[in-house]
Each structure stands twice: as C-alpha cells, then as structure tokens.
Amino acid sequence: MKAIFDGTSVLTGKDGRILYDQSGYGRPEGDGLHLAPQEALYLVHRQKLEVPGYTFDTLLAEFAEQSNFLRSFLVYRDLRERGYVVQTGPHDFRVFRRGEKPGTGESLYLVRVLSERDPVRFARLIEEVVTSRNMRKQYVLAVVDDEEELTYYEIKIQKLADAAVPAPQVAKAEALLVGKSAIIRVPPQSDLERAGFGKRFDDERLMLAPVELLYLMERGILQAKKDGVLISNAEYFAWASQSDLELATKDKVYTELRRHDFTPRTGYKFGHHFRVYCGKNVHSDLLVHAIEKEAVMPMSVISRSVRMAHSVKKKMLFGCVHTTGIQFVEFARIKL
C-alpha cells in the first residue's frame, strides 16, 4: 500500500481506508486516510505502507526534525505492540481498550510523553489530570529515559478519606521552647502521644517538632513559652521559618492530613516531608511531599520518589498547596 508525504502530511489513497476500518490507523480524509507521522512511520517499519522516495531511515530522519518526535514514536510503537489502538491527541495520545478502535469503542488512557529530564509543572499536570477524569479516562505519563527505555505512571488526584479511627482528644497544656522545638512534661502514653504527636525525650518529657507545635498552637491546644514569656503563633512561625523556608507549605499539608485524622510523622529517612499513618497499621501508608501548586520538579526526582515509595510498600503523594485548597497528586508505576 502506498502513501504520499508532502513534507507535512502523509496521505493514502482509497485503499488506505482498510487501515482505519480494521486497525484504527489515521483519520478519514476525503476518499483516503490522513496519517500522523508516528502512524506512518510505524506502518513503514512494519512493511504495511510504502512512501515513494523514502526508506524507513530517511523518513525517520525527516520526522525527527520535529521536536520530541523520536520519544513520541517510541511510545507509540510500544503501545501498538502491546495490542492497543492509538491515536494522537488530546494530550499526546489517546489509547483505546484492547479490542476496540475509533467508531466502535472508546479510549481508556490519555497519555502524555516526557523524557526523564523534562520538568513536571504541577499546575499543568493537575489541569490535565482533571480534564482526563472529567472525560472518564485514566491519565498516564509515558517517560522515556536516556537509553530509550519506557516507564508508565498513572497519575491521580486523590480525595483523602477520613481515618477509620478518630484521633484522641488532646487536653490543653503549656510547652517550653528549646531551640525551634518544644518540650512538654507529660507522662508516658499521654493523650498527645496517643494522638501521634511528639517524640519521647525521657520518662518525663515529650519533644515536639516545629510543624507539630505550630499545629497545636494554631488550635489553641498548646501555649509556648520562651524565656518565661508566652510567644504568639505569629511570632513562633516567623522565628521557626527562618531556618525552614518550607514551613508554611508543610504546615498547610500537615494540617490537611490531620483534618482527616491521619498521623503525619517526619519522612526524612525516605527523603520526603511526611510518612503518614492512615489507620491502625503498624507501618505508615503514605509518603507525602508538600509543594506549592506552581512548583516545577524534574521527572527524574519524581521517579526516585515513586521507586522509594514502592520499595517500602507505600503510596507516593505530592500535596500541592494552592489558594483554593490542597490537591494530593499520586504517582504510581503501572504496566499497560
């Protein structure tokens, strides 16, 4: 079967319509078929199409002048060889359920293609995930590394459910500032500890981290003293944030997690802000990193985060702080 490449488009004659009818290639145009560059090159590679004046190599070189074409083609080829019908748009590709094709079925995935070094802009990512969800599709990132290996990530905006067991009530108390942290005199197994706050300093004292202290102060549960004088919430925040520029963002995400009766503890050993206990499990369920919604993060950094979370059997969430609230974005590796 032959097609014509005019420098911008690949068009088939009438005989090309069978490619659409049987396997979902291209889009009908007049009596023939309009093929996306990825589709045309794949068909040439599979020897199902001939473009006069071009070999596979020369056609590849021609299309590779387009920005990011090669990685896009590698993803297209991989999806096709996995048995999916693939068409371009509305992000990079829409992928149909196995056995279905345009006109007789509906797409399952909307796929965005990135390289391992591309930045992930969370505001745009969230917008695309929400659009996909409204279309009842799964949003997938297809990441191509520098050795042309592919990894697929499913991205979801998670709506947190409340913990099955409500957190215990905590009595009002007074704490003493020691550096940016605070200590409070309470016996072992106090209501603060049972509610998941603090680290036991000794049998008489509990030490509270800045984000915990700030949360308890903002709710009027704790008053903090420095040099015998009560310090206000605003004073403590201004002082503590001098050595922790992320404190404001962490505080908002911590507060939201606490609102669902989750127990956030430091996630430093996992390279993230929080490890989060969502119920009665002995081990934490989530790793959560707090960021501004407008944040930009290299895909390579996100990949390491997801790999770490997977290795310790936890979900990886980024808590994106915005004026309208907090959106928790989950990244999970998937096999298509």
C-alpha positions as CSV (number, residue, x, y, z in Angstrom):
1,M,0.0,0.0,0.0
2,K,1.4,3.4,-1.0
3,A,1.1,6.9,0.6
4,I,2.2,10.4,-0.3
5,F,4.3,12.5,2.0
6,D,4.1,16.2,1.0
7,G,6.6,17.5,3.7
8,T,3.9,17.9,6.3
9,S,1.3,15.2,6.0
10,V,1.1,11.6,5.0
11,L,-2.0,10.7,2.9
12,T,-3.1,7.4,1.5
13,G,-5.5,6.7,-1.4
14,K,-8.8,4.8,-1.2
15,D,-7.1,1.6,-0.4
16,G,-5.8,3.1,2.8
17,R,-9.3,3.2,4.4
18,I,-8.8,-0.5,5.3
19,L,-6.1,0.5,7.8
20,Y,-8.7,2.6,9.6
21,D,-11.5,0.2,9.4
22,Q,-9.5,-2.8,10.6
23,S,-6.9,-1.4,12.9
24,G,-7.8,2.2,13.7
25,Y,-4.9,3.9,11.9
26,G,-5.3,7.5,10.9
27,R,-8.3,9.6,10.3
28,P,-10.5,9.5,7.2
29,E,-9.9,12.4,4.9
30,G,-11.8,12.6,1.5
31,D,-11.5,9.1,-0.1
32,G,-8.3,8.3,1.7
33,L,-6.7,8.5,5.1
34,H,-4.6,11.1,6.9
35,L,-1.8,9.5,9.0
36,A,0.0,11.1,11.9
37,P,3.8,10.9,11.5
38,Q,4.0,8.3,14.2
39,E,1.4,6.1,12.5
40,A,3.0,6.4,9.0
41,L,6.5,5.6,10.3
42,Y,5.2,2.6,12.3
43,L,3.4,1.3,9.2
44,V,6.5,1.7,7.1
45,H,8.5,-0.1,9.8
46,R,6.0,-3.0,9.8
47,Q,6.2,-3.0,5.9
48,K,2.5,-2.3,5.7
49,L,3.0,1.0,3.9
50,E,5.3,2.4,1.3
51,V,6.1,6.1,0.9
52,P,7.8,6.6,-2.5
53,G,11.1,8.4,-2.3
54,Y,11.6,7.4,1.3
55,T,13.0,4.4,3.2
56,F,12.3,3.9,6.9
57,D,15.6,5.5,7.8
58,T,15.1,8.6,5.7
59,L,11.5,9.1,6.8
60,L,12.6,8.7,10.4
61,A,15.3,11.4,9.8
62,E,12.7,13.7,8.2
63,F,10.2,13.3,11.1
64,A,12.9,13.6,13.8
65,E,13.3,17.2,12.8
66,Q,10.1,17.7,14.8
67,S,10.7,18.5,18.5
68,N,10.5,15.4,20.7
69,F,9.3,13.2,17.8
70,L,11.6,10.2,18.5
71,R,10.4,9.7,22.1
72,S,6.9,10.1,20.9
73,F,7.4,7.4,18.2
74,L,8.9,5.0,20.7
75,V,5.9,5.3,23.0
76,Y,3.5,4.9,20.0
77,R,5.3,1.8,18.8
78,D,5.4,0.3,22.3
79,L,1.6,0.8,22.8
80,R,0.8,-0.6,19.4
81,E,3.0,-3.7,20.0
82,R,1.2,-4.2,23.3
83,G,-2.0,-4.6,21.3
84,Y,-3.6,-1.1,21.7
85,V,-5.1,1.1,19.1
86,V,-3.5,4.5,19.5
87,Q,-4.5,7.9,18.0
88,T,-2.9,11.3,18.6
89,G,-4.4,13.8,21.0
90,P,-5.9,15.3,23.1
91,H,-2.6,15.3,25.1
92,D,-0.1,13.3,23.1
93,F,-2.1,10.0,22.6
94,R,-5.4,8.5,23.4
95,V,-5.3,4.8,23.8
96,F,-8.3,2.5,23.2
97,R,-9.2,-0.5,25.2
98,R,-7.8,-3.7,23.8
99,G,-10.0,-5.0,21.0
100,E,-11.6,-1.6,20.5
101,K,-11.0,1.2,18.0
102,P,-12.4,4.5,16.8
103,G,-16.0,4.3,15.8
104,T,-16.7,1.1,17.7
105,G,-15.2,1.7,21.1
106,E,-13.9,4.3,23.5
107,S,-10.4,5.3,24.7
108,L,-9.2,4.2,28.1
109,Y,-6.0,6.2,28.6
110,L,-4.9,9.7,27.8
111,V,-1.1,9.7,27.5
112,R,1.5,12.5,27.9
113,V,5.0,11.7,26.8
114,L,8.1,13.1,28.7
115,S,11.8,12.4,28.9
116,E,13.5,11.6,32.1
117,R,14.9,15.1,32.2
118,D,11.7,17.0,31.5
119,P,10.3,19.3,34.2
120,V,6.9,18.4,35.6
121,R,4.8,21.5,36.1
122,F,2.3,20.5,38.7
123,A,-0.3,23.2,37.8
124,R,-0.4,22.0,34.2
125,L,-0.3,18.3,35.3
126,I,-3.3,18.8,37.7
127,E,-5.2,20.5,34.9
128,E,-4.6,17.7,32.5
129,V,-5.5,15.0,35.1
130,V,-8.8,16.8,36.0
131,T,-9.6,17.1,32.3
132,S,-8.9,13.4,31.8
133,R,-11.1,12.5,34.8
134,N,-13.9,14.6,33.5
135,M,-13.7,12.6,30.3
136,R,-13.7,9.4,32.3
137,K,-10.2,8.4,31.2
138,Q,-7.1,7.5,33.0
139,Y,-4.2,9.9,32.8
140,V,-0.8,8.3,32.1
141,L,2.7,9.7,31.9
142,A,4.9,7.8,29.5
143,V,8.5,8.6,30.4
144,V,11.4,7.8,28.0
145,D,14.8,7.6,29.6
146,D,18.2,8.3,28.0
147,E,18.6,4.7,26.9
148,E,15.1,4.8,25.3
149,E,13.5,2.6,27.9
150,L,9.9,3.4,28.8
151,T,8.2,3.7,32.2
152,Y,4.5,4.4,32.6
153,Y,3.0,6.2,35.5
154,E,-0.7,6.6,36.4
155,I,-1.5,10.0,37.9
156,K,-4.5,10.6,40.1
157,I,-5.9,13.4,42.2
158,Q,-6.6,11.7,45.4
159,K,-9.5,12.7,47.6
160,L,-8.5,11.7,51.1
161,A,-11.0,9.6,53.1
162,D,-11.1,10.1,56.9
163,A,-9.2,7.6,59.0
164,A,-11.3,4.7,60.3
165,V,-10.4,5.5,63.9
166,P,-10.7,9.2,65.0
167,A,-7.7,10.7,66.7
168,P,-7.9,11.0,70.5
169,Q,-8.8,14.4,72.0
170,V,-5.8,16.3,73.5
171,A,-6.0,18.4,76.6
172,K,-4.7,21.9,76.7
173,A,-1.1,22.3,78.0
174,E,1.9,24.5,78.2
175,A,5.2,23.9,76.4
176,L,8.7,25.2,76.7
177,L,10.6,26.3,73.6
178,V,14.0,24.7,73.2
179,G,15.5,25.9,70.0
180,K,12.9,25.7,67.3
181,S,11.3,22.6,69.0
182,A,9.5,22.4,72.4
183,I,9.3,20.1,75.3
184,I,6.3,19.4,77.4
185,R,6.1,17.5,80.7
186,V,3.7,14.6,80.3
187,P,3.8,11.0,81.5
188,P,4.3,8.1,79.0
189,Q,1.3,7.2,76.9
190,S,-0.2,10.7,77.3
191,D,-3.0,11.8,75.1
192,L,-0.5,13.7,73.0
193,E,1.4,10.5,72.3
194,R,-1.7,8.5,71.6
195,A,-2.8,11.2,69.1
196,G,0.6,10.7,67.3
197,F,2.4,13.9,68.5
198,G,5.9,14.2,69.6
199,K,8.9,12.0,70.4
200,R,9.6,10.8,73.9
201,F,12.7,12.7,75.2
202,D,12.7,10.9,78.5
203,D,10.2,9.4,81.0
204,E,9.0,12.9,82.0
205,R,9.3,14.9,78.8
206,L,7.9,14.8,75.2
207,M,9.6,16.7,72.4
208,L,7.5,18.3,69.7
209,A,8.8,19.1,66.2
210,P,8.1,22.7,64.8
211,V,5.3,21.6,62.5
212,E,3.6,19.7,65.4
213,L,4.0,22.7,67.7
214,L,2.7,25.1,65.2
215,Y,-0.4,22.9,64.5
216,L,-1.2,22.6,68.2
217,M,-0.6,26.3,68.9
218,E,-2.9,27.3,66.0
219,R,-5.7,25.3,67.5
220,G,-5.3,26.7,71.0
221,I,-4.2,23.4,72.4
222,L,-0.7,24.4,73.4
223,Q,0.8,27.6,74.7
224,A,4.5,28.0,74.2
225,K,6.9,30.0,76.4
226,K,10.3,31.3,75.6
227,D,12.4,32.8,78.5
228,G,9.3,32.6,80.7
229,V,7.2,34.7,78.3
230,L,4.3,33.4,76.2
231,I,5.1,33.6,72.5
232,S,2.3,34.1,69.9
233,N,1.6,31.9,66.9
234,A,2.8,34.6,64.5
235,E,6.0,35.2,66.5
236,Y,6.8,31.5,66.6
237,F,6.1,31.0,62.9
238,A,8.3,33.9,61.9
239,W,11.1,32.7,64.1
240,A,10.9,29.0,63.1
241,S,10.5,29.7,59.4
242,Q,13.9,31.5,59.4
243,S,15.6,28.1,59.4
244,D,12.9,26.2,57.5
245,L,11.8,28.0,54.3
246,E,9.3,25.2,53.6
247,L,7.5,25.5,56.9
248,A,4.4,27.4,55.6
249,T,3.8,24.8,52.9
250,K,4.5,21.9,55.2
251,D,2.1,23.4,57.8
252,K,-0.8,23.6,55.4
253,V,-0.3,20.0,54.2
254,Y,0.2,18.7,57.8
255,T,-3.0,20.5,58.8
256,E,-5.0,18.9,56.0
257,L,-3.7,15.4,56.8
258,R,-4.6,16.0,60.5
259,R,-8.1,17.1,59.4
260,H,-8.6,13.6,58.1
261,D,-7.4,12.1,61.4
262,F,-4.2,10.9,59.8
263,T,-1.0,10.9,61.7
264,P,1.9,12.6,59.8
265,R,5.4,12.0,61.1
266,T,8.7,13.1,59.6
267,G,9.5,11.3,56.4
268,Y,13.2,12.4,56.4
269,K,14.5,8.8,56.2
270,F,12.5,8.4,53.0
271,G,13.6,11.7,51.5
272,H,10.2,13.4,52.0
273,H,8.4,15.6,54.4
274,F,6.0,13.1,55.9
275,R,5.3,9.5,56.4
276,V,1.6,9.1,57.1
277,Y,-0.3,6.6,59.2
278,C,-3.9,6.4,58.0
279,G,-5.4,3.8,60.4
280,K,-4.3,1.0,62.7
281,N,-1.4,-0.2,60.6
282,V,1.9,-0.5,62.4
283,H,3.7,0.8,59.3
284,S,2.9,4.1,57.6
285,D,0.7,4.0,54.5
286,L,1.8,7.1,52.6
287,L,4.8,9.2,51.7
288,V,3.8,12.9,51.3
289,H,5.9,15.8,50.0
290,A,4.5,19.3,50.4
291,I,4.9,21.7,47.4
292,E,3.4,24.8,46.0
293,K,0.9,24.1,43.2
294,E,3.1,26.2,40.8
295,A,6.1,24.1,41.6
296,V,8.3,22.6,38.9
297,M,10.1,19.3,39.6
298,P,12.4,17.2,37.3
299,M,10.8,13.9,36.3
300,S,14.0,12.2,37.5
301,V,13.3,13.4,41.0
302,I,9.7,12.2,40.9
303,S,10.9,8.8,39.6
304,R,13.2,8.3,42.5
305,S,10.4,9.2,44.9
306,V,8.0,6.7,43.3
307,R,10.7,4.0,43.4
308,M,11.4,4.6,47.0
309,A,7.7,4.6,48.0
310,H,7.1,1.3,46.0
311,S,10.1,-0.3,47.7
312,V,8.7,0.3,51.1
313,K,5.1,-0.5,50.1
314,K,3.7,3.0,50.4
315,K,1.8,5.3,48.1
316,M,3.6,8.5,46.9
317,L,1.6,11.7,47.1
318,F,2.6,15.3,46.5
319,G,0.5,17.7,48.5
320,C,0.1,20.7,46.2
321,V,-0.8,23.9,48.1
322,H,-3.0,26.5,46.3
323,T,-5.2,29.4,47.4
324,T,-8.2,27.2,46.7
325,G,-7.0,24.4,48.8
326,I,-4.7,21.4,48.7
327,Q,-4.7,18.7,46.0
328,F,-2.9,15.4,46.6
329,V,-1.3,14.1,43.4
330,E,-0.5,10.4,43.4
331,F,2.2,8.9,41.1
332,A,2.2,5.1,40.6
333,R,4.1,3.0,38.2
334,I,1.9,0.8,36.1
335,K,2.2,-1.9,33.5
336,L,-0.1,-1.4,30.5
